[in-house]
Amino acid sequence: MIDLNGVRLRNRVVTSSSLLGYGAPRGRLVLYGLSPFAQWAPLERFGAVTTRTLSLEPREGHFTLREDWQVRELPDLLRRYARALRRVDAGWLNAFGWSNIGLEAYFRDYFPRTHHLNRIISVGGFSADEFCALVDLVNARARPGQIAAVEFNVSCHNVNFPFETILEEVLAAAVGRSRHPVLLKLSPDYDYLEHARLAERHGVAGLVAINTVKGLRLNPRTGEPLLKNRYGGLSGRAIKPIGLRVVSELREAGIELPIVASGGIRSFDDCREYFWAGADAVSLGSEVWLAPYWGYLFGPVRGLKIQRLIRRVEGYEHHGPGSRARAGADGRAAGRLPAAVGGAQQLLHR
C-alpha cells in the first residue's frame, strides 16, 4: 500500500475519472460508461479506480443517461456519441458535460458492487454549497477507509462554467468537512500554480494534473463544430507534453503536495517521464481506454499490456519520502526536490 499524504493507493497506477464509469457495468451488454477494454484488465489491480464525476442531481450533460438501448436504436446512440466524443489528430475531444446518474444513485447502485476496488469518488458542483453537500453525502455513505479519496473536479470546460471564480470558496468551505482525503483536479487552462497554492493552504491532500485541455475542431466541409458543445476537452497523446510541463512547473514552483499525473500515458516509458518530472502516481485515461471501434477487437492484448504496465511500475524502487529524480541527457537520475507533504515516495529509474 502506498500512502500519499493520507491517500492510500494499492500501487502508483490509477484510472482517470469518467472513462470507466462507476467501476462496474450496468448490465451484460455495455455500450456506455465502461470501456470494453476494462473486462480484460482487472480493476482491482489498480492503485485506485476513479469514478465518473458525480453531481448532486442526475445530469444528461451533452449526451444521455439512457441505458436501455435496443439494437435497432444503435445508430441513434452512435450519432449521440459522435456529438460528444471524437477521435481528433493525436487525441480525443469530448464534451460529455458531466453526464452522470447523480451521487445518491451511485451509492445505491454501484458502491455496494465495487467494494473490491480501491475507489476515488470524483464530484463536481457549481458552488461551495454544492460541494459541501456532496462531501456531506460521501461522509454519510462511505466510512473512512472505504474509499481512497474524494476528487474535486473544479476545472471542467464541458459544463461552461467559470470555476476559477468559486475555487477558493469551495476549498475553504468543503475540504475541512471531508472525512476522506481530498484531491484537487487542476486544469492547464487556469492558473494552476495559484490553484495548487490554494490547495496547500486549505488542506487538500494531493493534486491531479491535468484535466483535459479546452479545444475545438470544425467539420472541414461545413465549418460546423464536431461536438454538440462546440468546445470540448482534449485528452490523449496530444496533451502529454502539456501534462509533463504542468507537473514539472508545479515542482519548480515549490509545490510539495503529492501529484497524480494524467495526460497521454500509455506505456511504462510515459510513466517514467512523469515520475522524473515530479509525479508520485500516474493515471491512465483515454490513451489507454479508448480506441476506434475496430480497435476494441484487440481487447485481450490491450488488457495484457495494461497489466504488464502495472507490474513494471510496481517493480520500481521506492527511495525516501517525497524526493524525485530528473532525467539527465543520458537518461540517468539527477537532482531532487524537497520532501513532499505526508511522505510521498520517489520512484527511481533502475
C-alpha positions as CSV (number, residue, x, y, z in Angstrom):
1,M,0.0,0.0,0.0
2,I,1.3,3.5,-1.0
3,D,0.4,6.4,1.3
4,L,0.4,9.8,-0.4
5,N,-0.4,12.3,2.3
6,G,-3.3,10.1,3.5
7,V,-4.4,9.0,0.1
8,R,-3.8,5.2,0.3
9,L,-3.2,3.5,-3.1
10,R,-2.6,-0.1,-3.8
11,N,0.1,0.9,-6.3
12,R,1.0,4.0,-8.3
13,V,-1.2,3.4,-11.3
14,V,-4.8,4.7,-11.0
15,T,-7.6,5.3,-13.6
16,S,-8.8,8.7,-14.7
17,S,-12.3,9.8,-14.0
18,S,-15.2,9.3,-16.5
19,L,-13.8,6.6,-18.8
20,L,-14.6,3.6,-16.6
21,G,-18.0,5.0,-15.5
22,Y,-18.7,3.9,-11.9
23,G,-16.3,0.9,-11.7
24,A,-18.9,-1.7,-12.7
25,P,-21.1,-2.3,-15.8
26,R,-24.8,-1.7,-15.5
27,G,-25.6,-4.9,-17.4
28,R,-24.0,-7.6,-19.5
29,L,-24.1,-5.5,-22.7
30,V,-22.3,-2.2,-22.0
31,L,-22.2,0.5,-24.7
32,Y,-21.5,3.5,-22.5
33,G,-19.8,4.2,-19.2
34,L,-17.2,1.4,-19.1
35,S,-14.5,0.8,-21.7
36,P,-14.7,-2.6,-23.4
37,F,-11.0,-2.9,-22.5
38,A,-11.9,-2.9,-18.8
39,Q,-13.1,-6.6,-18.9
40,W,-9.5,-7.6,-19.9
41,A,-7.8,-5.6,-17.1
42,P,-9.0,-6.5,-13.6
43,L,-9.8,-3.1,-12.0
44,E,-8.8,-4.4,-8.5
45,R,-5.2,-4.4,-9.8
46,F,-5.1,-0.6,-10.0
47,G,-3.9,1.6,-7.2
48,A,-7.4,3.2,-7.3
49,V,-10.3,3.5,-9.8
50,T,-11.8,7.0,-10.2
51,T,-15.5,7.3,-10.8
52,R,-17.1,9.5,-13.4
53,T,-17.6,13.0,-12.0
54,L,-20.8,12.9,-9.9
55,S,-23.1,15.8,-9.2
56,L,-25.9,16.1,-6.6
57,E,-28.6,15.5,-9.2
58,P,-28.5,13.4,-12.4
59,R,-27.2,15.3,-15.4
60,E,-27.6,14.4,-19.0
61,G,-25.0,16.9,-20.0
62,H,-24.4,16.8,-23.7
63,F,-25.0,13.1,-24.0
64,T,-27.7,10.9,-22.4
65,L,-28.5,8.9,-19.3
66,R,-30.4,6.2,-21.1
67,E,-29.1,2.7,-20.5
68,D,-32.0,0.7,-22.1
69,W,-30.9,1.0,-25.7
70,Q,-32.3,-1.6,-28.2
71,V,-30.2,-3.0,-31.0
72,R,-32.4,-1.2,-33.5
73,E,-31.6,2.1,-31.8
74,L,-27.8,1.6,-32.1
75,P,-27.5,4.2,-35.0
76,D,-29.1,6.9,-32.8
77,L,-26.7,6.0,-29.9
78,L,-23.7,6.2,-32.2
79,R,-24.8,9.6,-33.5
80,R,-25.1,10.9,-29.9
81,Y,-21.6,9.5,-29.3
82,A,-20.3,11.4,-32.3
83,R,-21.5,14.7,-31.0
84,A,-19.9,14.1,-27.5
85,L,-16.7,12.2,-28.3
86,R,-14.5,12.3,-31.4
87,R,-11.1,11.0,-32.3
88,V,-9.1,14.0,-33.5
89,D,-5.5,14.4,-34.5
90,A,-3.4,12.8,-31.8
91,G,-6.1,12.5,-29.1
92,W,-9.7,12.6,-28.2
93,L,-12.1,15.5,-27.9
94,N,-15.1,15.1,-25.6
95,A,-18.0,17.2,-24.4
96,F,-20.0,14.8,-22.3
97,G,-20.6,17.6,-19.8
98,W,-20.7,15.7,-16.6
99,S,-23.3,13.3,-17.9
100,N,-23.9,11.2,-14.7
101,I,-26.5,9.4,-12.6
102,G,-26.1,11.6,-9.5
103,L,-24.2,10.8,-6.3
104,E,-27.1,9.2,-4.4
105,A,-27.8,6.8,-7.3
106,Y,-24.1,5.9,-7.4
107,F,-24.1,4.9,-3.8
108,R,-27.3,3.0,-4.2
109,D,-26.5,1.1,-7.5
110,Y,-22.7,0.9,-7.7
111,F,-20.9,1.5,-4.4
112,P,-22.0,-1.9,-3.0
113,R,-20.9,-3.7,-6.1
114,T,-17.4,-2.2,-6.2
115,H,-16.3,-3.0,-2.6
116,H,-13.3,-5.0,-4.1
117,L,-11.9,-1.8,-5.7
118,N,-9.9,1.0,-4.1
119,R,-12.1,3.9,-5.2
120,I,-11.6,7.6,-5.7
121,I,-15.0,9.3,-5.9
122,S,-14.9,12.3,-8.3
123,V,-17.5,15.0,-7.5
124,G,-18.4,18.3,-9.3
125,G,-20.7,21.2,-8.5
126,F,-21.2,24.9,-9.2
127,S,-20.9,26.5,-5.8
128,A,-19.3,26.0,-2.4
129,D,-22.7,24.9,-1.0
130,E,-23.0,22.2,-3.6
131,F,-19.5,20.9,-2.8
132,C,-20.3,20.9,0.9
133,A,-23.5,18.9,0.2
134,L,-21.5,16.4,-2.0
135,V,-18.9,16.0,0.8
136,D,-21.6,15.5,3.4
137,L,-23.2,12.8,1.3
138,V,-19.9,11.0,0.8
139,N,-19.3,11.2,4.5
140,A,-22.7,9.7,5.3
141,R,-22.4,6.8,2.8
142,A,-18.7,5.9,2.9
143,R,-16.8,5.2,6.1
144,P,-13.2,6.3,6.5
145,G,-11.0,3.7,4.8
146,Q,-13.8,2.6,2.3
147,I,-12.5,4.9,-0.3
148,A,-9.1,6.3,-1.1
149,A,-10.1,9.9,-1.7
150,V,-12.7,12.4,-2.9
151,E,-11.6,14.2,-6.1
152,F,-12.8,17.8,-6.5
153,N,-13.4,18.4,-10.2
154,V,-13.4,22.2,-10.2
155,S,-11.9,22.6,-13.7
156,C,-14.1,21.0,-16.3
157,H,-14.6,23.0,-19.5
158,N,-17.5,20.9,-20.8
159,V,-20.1,22.4,-18.4
160,N,-19.4,26.0,-19.5
161,F,-18.8,27.5,-16.0
162,P,-16.1,29.8,-14.7
163,F,-14.8,27.5,-12.0
164,E,-11.9,29.8,-11.1
165,T,-14.4,32.2,-9.6
166,I,-15.5,29.8,-6.9
167,L,-12.4,27.6,-6.3
168,E,-11.1,29.3,-3.2
169,E,-14.6,29.4,-1.6
170,V,-15.1,25.7,-2.5
171,L,-11.8,24.7,-0.9
172,A,-12.3,26.9,2.2
173,A,-15.8,25.5,2.8
174,A,-15.6,21.9,1.7
175,V,-12.2,20.4,2.3
176,G,-12.2,20.6,6.0
177,R,-15.5,18.9,6.4
178,S,-14.5,15.8,4.5
179,R,-13.8,12.6,6.4
180,H,-11.7,11.5,3.4
181,P,-8.6,12.9,1.8
182,V,-9.4,15.4,-0.9
183,L,-7.6,15.6,-4.3
184,L,-7.9,18.7,-6.4
185,K,-8.0,18.3,-10.2
186,L,-6.1,21.1,-12.0
187,S,-6.7,22.5,-15.4
188,P,-3.8,23.7,-17.6
189,D,-6.2,26.4,-18.9
190,Y,-6.5,28.0,-15.5
191,D,-3.8,29.4,-13.2
192,Y,-2.8,26.0,-11.9
193,L,0.2,27.3,-9.9
194,E,-2.1,29.6,-7.9
195,H,-4.7,26.9,-7.6
196,A,-2.1,24.5,-6.2
197,R,-1.1,27.1,-3.6
198,L,-4.7,27.4,-2.6
199,A,-4.9,23.7,-2.3
200,E,-1.9,23.6,0.1
201,R,-3.4,26.4,2.1
202,H,-6.7,24.8,2.6
203,G,-5.6,21.3,3.5
204,V,-6.0,19.4,0.2
205,A,-4.2,16.1,0.3
206,G,-2.9,16.0,-3.3
207,L,-3.3,17.2,-6.8
208,V,-4.4,15.6,-10.0
209,A,-2.6,17.1,-13.0
210,I,-4.0,17.5,-15.5
211,N,-7.7,17.8,-16.6
212,T,-8.4,18.0,-20.3
213,V,-7.3,20.9,-22.4
214,K,-10.0,23.1,-24.0
215,G,-10.1,22.5,-27.7
216,L,-12.1,22.9,-30.9
217,R,-12.4,21.0,-34.1
218,L,-14.6,22.0,-37.1
219,N,-16.0,20.0,-39.9
220,P,-13.7,20.8,-42.8
221,R,-16.5,20.7,-45.3
222,T,-19.2,22.7,-43.4
223,G,-17.3,24.7,-40.8
224,E,-19.7,23.3,-38.1
225,P,-18.2,22.2,-34.8
226,L,-17.8,18.5,-34.4
227,L,-19.1,18.5,-30.9
228,K,-22.5,19.4,-29.6
229,N,-21.0,21.9,-27.1
230,R,-18.7,23.4,-29.8
231,Y,-15.7,23.3,-27.5
232,G,-14.5,20.1,-25.8
233,G,-11.8,18.7,-23.6
234,L,-8.8,17.4,-25.5
235,S,-7.1,14.3,-24.0
236,G,-4.7,11.6,-25.2
237,R,-1.3,11.7,-26.8
238,A,-1.6,15.3,-27.9
239,I,-1.5,16.7,-24.4
240,K,1.3,14.6,-22.9
241,P,3.9,17.4,-23.3
242,I,1.5,19.8,-21.6
243,G,0.9,17.4,-18.7
244,L,4.6,17.0,-18.2
245,R,5.2,20.7,-18.3
246,V,2.5,21.3,-15.7
247,V,3.8,18.7,-13.3
248,S,7.4,20.0,-13.7
249,E,6.3,23.6,-13.2
250,L,4.4,22.7,-10.1
251,R,7.6,21.2,-8.6
252,E,9.7,24.1,-9.8
253,A,7.3,26.5,-8.1
254,G,7.9,24.7,-4.8
255,I,4.5,22.8,-4.6
256,E,5.1,19.8,-2.4
257,L,1.7,18.1,-2.4
258,P,1.7,14.6,-4.0
259,I,0.8,14.7,-7.7
260,V,-1.2,12.1,-9.6
261,A,-0.3,12.8,-13.2
262,S,-2.5,12.3,-16.2
263,G,-2.2,13.1,-19.9
264,G,-1.3,10.8,-22.8
265,I,0.0,7.9,-20.8
266,R,0.0,4.5,-22.5
267,S,3.4,2.9,-21.7
268,F,5.9,2.4,-18.9
269,D,8.2,5.0,-20.5
270,D,5.4,7.5,-20.3
271,C,5.0,6.8,-16.6
272,R,8.8,7.1,-16.1
273,E,8.8,10.6,-17.8
274,Y,6.0,11.7,-15.4
275,F,7.9,10.4,-12.4
276,W,11.0,12.2,-13.5
277,A,9.0,15.4,-13.9
278,G,7.9,15.1,-10.3
279,A,4.7,12.9,-10.2
280,D,4.1,10.5,-7.4
281,A,1.5,8.4,-9.2
282,V,0.1,8.2,-12.8
283,S,-3.5,8.0,-14.1
284,L,-4.5,6.1,-17.2
285,G,-7.0,7.9,-19.3
286,S,-8.3,8.0,-22.9
287,E,-5.0,6.9,-24.4
288,V,-5.4,3.5,-22.8
289,W,-9.2,3.1,-22.6
290,L,-10.4,4.5,-25.9
291,A,-9.9,3.2,-29.4
292,P,-11.6,3.3,-32.8
293,Y,-14.4,0.8,-32.9
294,W,-12.4,-1.8,-34.7
295,G,-9.6,-1.4,-32.1
296,Y,-11.8,-3.0,-29.4
297,L,-11.4,-6.3,-31.1
298,F,-7.9,-6.4,-29.6
299,G,-9.2,-6.1,-26.0
300,P,-7.3,-9.2,-24.7
301,V,-4.0,-7.8,-26.0
302,R,-4.7,-4.3,-24.6
303,G,-5.6,-5.9,-21.2
304,L,-2.3,-7.8,-21.1
305,K,-0.4,-4.5,-21.8
306,I,-2.2,-2.7,-19.0
307,Q,-1.4,-5.5,-16.5
308,R,2.2,-5.5,-17.6
309,L,2.4,-1.7,-17.2
310,I,1.1,-2.0,-13.6
311,R,3.7,-4.7,-12.8
312,R,6.6,-2.7,-14.2
313,V,5.6,0.4,-12.2
314,E,5.2,-1.8,-9.1
315,G,8.8,-3.1,-9.7
316,Y,10.2,0.4,-9.3
317,E,12.3,1.0,-6.2
318,H,11.0,3.5,-3.7
319,H,13.6,5.9,-2.4
320,G,12.7,8.1,0.6
321,P,9.7,10.3,1.2
322,G,8.8,12.8,-1.5
323,S,12.1,13.1,-3.4
324,R,12.0,13.0,-7.2
325,A,14.6,12.4,-9.9
326,R,15.0,14.4,-13.1
327,A,16.2,12.6,-16.2
328,G,19.6,13.7,-17.4
329,A,20.6,13.8,-21.0
330,D,21.8,10.3,-20.7
331,G,18.7,9.0,-19.0
332,R,20.2,8.8,-15.5
333,A,18.5,10.2,-12.4
334,A,20.0,13.6,-11.3
335,G,18.7,16.1,-8.8
336,R,15.8,16.2,-6.3
337,L,13.2,18.5,-4.9
338,P,12.3,19.0,-1.3
339,A,10.3,16.3,0.6
340,A,6.6,16.2,-0.3
341,V,3.9,16.6,2.4
342,G,2.8,13.4,4.1
343,G,5.5,11.1,2.8
344,A,5.0,10.7,-1.0
345,Q,7.7,8.3,-2.1
346,Q,10.0,8.6,-5.1
347,L,10.3,6.2,-7.9
348,L,13.8,5.9,-9.2
349,H,14.8,4.6,-12.6
350,R,16.8,1.5,-12.2
